[in-house]
Amino acid sequence: MDERDFFDHLYQLWSKTTQAKDGAWEVIDDGEHILVDVESTDKDGWEQSICSALYKHDAEFITQVHAALPELVRRALAAFDEAERVDQDRDSRECRIAELEIALAEELANVAHLQSRVVELEADLEGLIAR
């Protein structure tokens, strides 16, 4: 599984969680106990228990990750897209550089040929002048 597939799968798992798209998970802390609960509240105010008896720091982590996951996945996928675009751009530029190097080599060969032809013509001219 590559990175893109991993993040796609992670998002699919998140989207199946309780009220993932239209609710919010929150820590329910009555302040009297060491352990807390996590509940989900939808846009209409309907509450549903997600889990009970968690340490507060664990519950806070779970609710924060649940809330942040869609944005994290979106950013990761956007970064993968940008990296792919940059790779394609680099490949295109490298190809263009190779084409230009070939064209330059051909032109340099033409210049060398013309220079040798000039030398031949100068020699012929000197021969004609010497007669």
C-alpha positions, 0 to 999 in steps of 0.5 A: 500500500503506497502513501496515497492509498494509505491516506485514502483508506484512513479517510474511508475508515474515518468517514464510517465513524459515528457522525463523522461528517455532520457531528463533533466528538467532545470530551465529557468531563464531570470534574469528579472522576479521573476517567471521562467519556467521549460523545458525539453531537450532531448538528441537531444537538443529538448526542451519542456515546462514543466511548467511556472510561478514558483518561482525559488526555487519551480522550482529548487526543482521540477527539482532536485526531478525529476532528483534524483527520479530514484536513490532514488527509486533504493536505497530504493528498494535495502534497502528493499531487504537488510532488507528482506535478513537480516530478512531471515538470522536472522530467519535462525540463530534463527532456527539453534540456536533452533535446537542446543538448542534441541540437547544440551538438548538431550545430557545433558539428555544422560550425566545425564543418563550416570552419574546415570548409573555410580553411579549404576555400582560403587555401584554394584562394591562396592558390589562385592568387599565387598563380 
